[in-house]
Amino acid sequence: MKDTGVILLSINKNKFQWAKNIKFNTEMNEEELAFFTADEIENVLNFQKTHRLYTNTPMRNLSALAKHLDIESIHVKDESYRFGLNAFKVMGGIYAIAKYLADKLDRDVNDLSFEELQSQEVRKQIGDITFISATDGNHGRGIAWAARELGQKSVIYMPKGSLPVRLDALKHEGAYAKITDVNYDETVRICADLAEKNNWVMVQDTAWEGYDEIPLWIMQGYSALAHEMIETFEEQQMAPPTHLFLQAGVGSFAAGIAAYFKVRYKENAPTVIIVEPHQANCYYRSFESGTGDMEIVTGDMNTIMAGLACGEPNTRAYRILGQYAKAAFSCDDSIAALGMRVLGNPLENDHRVISGESGAAPLGLVYYLKILADPEVAKAIGLDQTSRVAVISTEGDTDPEHYQNIVWRGLYPTE
């Protein structure tokens, strides 16, 4: 029987499944990594910094938690402080929209500022534009916010099961927004059709044949977070991480972060572990198959990790993660809930991190692997007392009521 590297947890009702990536390869893939060089991503970040609300989000050193888990260190980058939007997604949207406008102006985005793009002179040159996107909430809010800041319109569609509080947040940013009766991937197709029919601009972080440029710009925008992280490690004279636990929906965020760490650290790049919900575990299924082919998940994706409820990988992201991710973990919703509670109730002098469902899943998995799971799983991915773990809390309490129900009332228990 072929060993695909798949391991099922036999206790606690299969709280996770995991699969090694048998196509894992540490060689430098210059063709894919050329878009994520240090100079390229530094330029991306420099543009993002031109917005008046930019701040480098904090990276918390959870030393007491690391000691509790018998890990050398745990660092959490807290994206709840990003541009006042409580989530990281705007980092991709703001850069992609800027690149699109720069191309229309026949200008280099590196020579532009956000303030200049807001000017009446630029508005007269580019005219009225409508940006459209599909979202669970965070990506679409970032697009709507950027469009409104630039005096443009946005149309945002949300998949079946999206929460009213996130719909209201989109409308608050000036978007025309509605919830569809289909899943995320079908909602993306609805938006693509509307964009073509109405001559609107599709701003989506997933790529497919014929639609790759804007998703790449979004990935580069996400990579700026990795640049910030490395700057922080270097400024504080901290050793870089040995492990990156990265959540994945279509994979654009995880691939952007993984690619930049690979460029900067080369053969010493950290081990990349992908974290997904059971209901939308396309990377886990792809690695589990053992063929290297990209697998697609269909049907309803009813998970509290709404930001990860995507069944079709971004093709470029899959090429990157298909080479550089060591393994993928498919997780029960209780793993995300566990992470929310751990981050929200810190040990000793550790800083509190308010993390939403999608944001907390990686830390929840780290805790579960070290405290509740078969120790052989952590051993298999090299997670031990010498490990330096980094995770990114990609969102805060974007649904405050649901956050309280999980953290205060104990919804989705692990045991």
Buried (B, 14 or more C-beta within 10 A) or exposed (E): EEEBBBBEBEEBEEBBBBBBBBBBEEEBBEEBBEBBBEEBBEBBBBBBBBBEEBEBBBBBBBBBBBBBBEBBBBBBBBBBBBBEBBBBBBBBBBBBBBBBBBEBBEBEBEEBBBEBBEEEEBBEEBEEBBBBBBBBBBBBBBBBBBBBBBBBBBBBBBBBBBBEEBBEBBEEBBBBBEBBEBBBBBBBEBBBEBBEEEEBBBBBBBBBEEBEEBBBBBBBBBBBBBBBBBBBBEEEEBEBBBBBBBBBBBBBBBBBBBBBBBBBEEEEBBBBBBBBBBBBBBBBBBBBBBEEEBBEBEEEBBBBBBBBBBBBBBBBBBBBBBBBBBBBBBBBBBBBBBBBBBBBEBEEEBEEBBBBBBBBBBBBBBBBBBBBBEEEBBEBBEBBEEBBBBBBBBBBBBBEEBBEBBBEEEBBEBE
